[in-house]
Amino acid sequence: MSKVYSTKSILGLFSKVKENALSLKSDDLTILILKMILIILLILMKDNAVLSILMPVIIVPGLLFKAVTLNKYYWLLLSLFSAIPYLILDLVGYVPNHKHIFAYVILAVTIILFLSKEEDILENLRHQSKYIIGLCFLFAVAGKFLAPEFMDGRFFEFTNTADPRFYGFTSFIADVDPLALKANETNIENLMSTTNPNTVFTLNGAQNLHSIGLMISYWTIFIEGMIAISFCLPGSFLLSKYRNIFLIAFVLTTYPIATVYGFAIILTTLGFIQSTTKKNQLTKYSLFYLIVFIFLPLIKIPFIRVLSSIF
């Protein structure tokens, strides 16, 4: 005998499915978070020959075996391999800013696993992620206020015409010939390799970007400042409740233009961690961060160039 479902029962079924999809067991959510971090390290932690060889050997067991993923001594080993090149040796070299965040996140996970009770691990991960984001943007905004070239727009005039990651945006928005931008790149390479201190060249396209440079500068300071304040404030403050809106606005207005994959993926992961609830439920913000985490490699596609060629 066939069973007849009413509209109410069907809606209830969908509601239950949605609830189950957004809810995870504490252990499952912890594993998911730790594996997201491990995936980042596997893809991006290869800055020298030693890391390129050893990191896959170290990280893959953590992705395959739950007991390894949750082992505090395993994360202590990862802390050593991240802190030495990114926080210690960086004193005599150059490491991109987001690699420092990699090290801080790994250290935070290690400390939490050593000092937290099992039932407190997730909550402590949420707090750590929230404050790492907040402090990161707080220092970023402070640095921008201390840089005159950022406040008057010159930073973006230079960056948008000298950094290949911005060429598509600059060519489309400021109507600058891509070949002229490529010439800037060549001139900068020649400048870096010459021993003549009097070498100069004209930065093609910079004159087209003054107003745009100012707009981008002011927007960047505003949105990064709001992220810093809303993430550093305790959750009881009203502004803190809008922190995910500010962070998502930053992601949507930054990474389609500035395709800094390393910073984008660690920021998205931290956003995902702090956006989950105490009941281990994924919020609408969590789903956004998770989707971005999965599809983020697509930012490497030169969308503006593709669209320009089509239309």
N, C-alpha and C positions, 0 to 999 in steps of 0.2 A: 504494500500500500504506500503510495507516494505521500511524502510529507509536505504540507502546505506552510509556507513561510509568509508572515504578514510583513508589511513595510516596516513596522516597528521592530520586529525581530531581526530583520536584515540590517537595519541601521545599528541595532545593538551589537550585532555580530561584527560589523565593520569597526565600531567603536572599540570592541574588545581586541580585535586584531591590531588596531592602531596603538592601543595601550600596551599590548605585549611587545610590539615592535619598538616602542620608545623606552621600554623598561628593560634593564639588564640586571642580572645578579651582581652583587658587589664584586665577586671574584672575576666574573667575566669582563666587567667594565675596567677593572684594574689591569687585566691582561691586555685588553684592547688598547688602553692608553700606553702601556709600556711597549707594546709592539709597534705602535705608531712612532714612538721615539726611536726604537731600534731600526725601523725602516729608513728614517731620516739619516741615521748614522751610516747605515749600509750604503746609501746612495751618495752621501756627500762628505763623509769623513775619510777622505783619501788625498790629503794635502801633501803628502810626501811618500817616498817609496815604502817606508816601513808601514805606514797606515794603510796604504793601498793593498799590501800583501796580507797583513795581519787582521785588519778589521773584519773582512768577510768570514774569516775562520772563527773569530770571536763572536760575531753578531749572529750568524746563522743558527747556532744551537739555541740562542735565546728566542729566535722566531719559531723554532720547531718544537721545543720542549717547555711545557708550562713550569716545571720545577726549576729550570734554569732561568726563565723569565722573571720569576719572583725571588730568586736567590740574592740576598743582600751582598754576598761576597763577589758575585758576578758583576753587580753594579759598582762595587768598589774597584774591581779591575778596570771597568770602563771609565771610572773617574780618573784613574791614573793615566790611561791612554788619552784622555781628553784634556786634563789639567796641564800635563807636561807640555804638549805642543801649543795649546791655545792660550794658556794663562801664565806659563813660566817662560818658555822659549820665545814667546811673542814679545818679550821685553827686548830682544835683540833682532827681531824680524817684523814681518807684517802678516797679520791674520785678519780677514774680513770680520766686521763686527758681529755678524750672526754666528760665527764660529765660537766667539766668546759665550754667546747665549747657549749654544750647544753644551759647553762645559758647565755652565751654571745650572742648566736643567738636569744634567747627569748627576752633578754633586747634590742637587736638591733631592732627587729620587733616592740616591744612596743614603743620605742623612735620614730621610723619612723611613726607609726600610729598616734602618738600624735602630731608630729611636721611637718609632710608632708601634702601638698595638695594632694587630691585624685589622680590627674594626675601624681604626682611625686613619688608615693609609689613604683612602680615597679623599676624605675630607682635607687631610693635610696636603695632598696633591693639588686640590682645588685652590687652597689658600696660597700655596707656593706659586702656582701658575698665575694667579691674579696679581700677586705682588711683583713677580718677575716682569710681567707686561707693564705694570704701572711704573716701576722704577726705570725700566728700559726707556720708556717714552719721556719720563721726567728728565733724565739725563740728556736725552736727545733734544728736548726743547731748550734746556739750559744751554747746551752747546750752540744752538742756533742763535740765541739771544747774544751770545758772546762773539758771534762771527758777523762783522759788518757786511761782508759780501753776501751773506744770506739775507739780511734784513733789507738790502736795497735791490735784491733780485739778480745780482751778478752771478751768484752761484748757479742758478738755473739757466741763465744765459750761456754760461760756460758748459755746464753738464749736458744740457739738451743739444748742444752742437758739437760736443767732443766725445761723448760716451755713446758707443754704437747701440746700446740698449734703448736709447731715446730717439734714434734716427727716424724710425717710422712715424712717431708722434710729431717730431719737429717738422718733418717734411710735409705732413698732412695739415697740421694746425698753422704753421708759420709760412707755408708755401716756399720752403727752401729746397733747392735741387739736391737730391740724394748724393750726386757726384761731388757737390761742394762739401757736404758733410763728410764724405769719405776722404776728401782732400785734407780736412781738418785732422782726421785720424792719422794720416800719413805724416803731416807736418808735426804733430805732437810726438810721434815715434822718432822722427829725425831730431827733434829738440831734445828728447831724452837721451839720445845716443851721441850728441855732439859735445865737444869740449869747449866750444866757443860761447862764452857767456853773453855775447852781444847778439846772438841769433834771435830773430823775432819773426812773426808771421801774423797775418790778419785772420781772425777767426770768422770764417764764412757763416753768415746767417744770424750772428749774434744781434745785429741791429734790428732784426725782425722780431726779437723775443723780449724786448724790454718790458712791455705791459704784461705779457703772458708770464714772464719770470716773476714779476711782482705779485700777480694773482696767485701763482702756485706757491710762492713763499708764504704769503699770508694765510692761505688755506692750510698749508702744511703745519704752520705754527698753531693755528686754531685747533685743528682736528687732533694733532698729537698732544696738545695741551689738555684737551678735554679727555682724551684717553688716560693721560697721566693722572689727572685729578680723580676721575671716576673710578679708576682701578686701585688707586692708593687709599681712597676713602673707605672707611668701614662700611659694611653692607647696610647698616642702619640709615645711612644718609640717602636722601632721595636721588641725588645725582648718580650714585653708585648703581642704581637700578637700571640706568640707561647706558651702562658701560659697553654692552655688546652692540648697541646701535652705533656708538661712536667707532668701535673697532671695525665693524662691518663696513661703515662708510669709508674708513681709511683703506681697508682692503680693496673695495670696489673702485676707489678713485686713484689708487696707487699702482697696483700690480698689473693692470692691463697696459699701463704706460711704462713704469719702471719694473722691468721683468727680473727682479732680484729673487730668484727662486729659493735660495737658501734661507733668507730672512722670512720670506712669505710662508714657507712650509712650517718653520718652527713657531712662528707667530700664530698660524692657524691651529697647530696642535695645542699650544697653550690656551688658545681661545676655546677650543673644544673641551679641554679638561675643566676649566673654570666654569663653563656654562652648564655642566651637568648638575642635577639637583641632589640633595641629601638622600632622596629616595632612589638614587641611581637611575633616574629617568633622563632621557635625552630631550632637551628642549628644542624648539624650532631653531634657536641659535646653534645648538649642537649639531643639528642636521646640516645647517649651512656650512659650518666649519668642516664637517666630515666630507661633504660634497666637494668643497674647495680643495681639501687635502687630496682627494682622489683625482680630480681633474686639473690640478695645478700645473702639471707638466705642459699642458696645452698653451700656457702663456708664452712659450718659446716660439709658437707659430706667429709669423709676422702678419697679423690680421689686417693691419692698415694697408700693407703692401698688397696683400691678396685682394682686399676690397677695391683698392685703387685700380688694380689690373682688370677687375671685373667690370667696374662702372666707369 
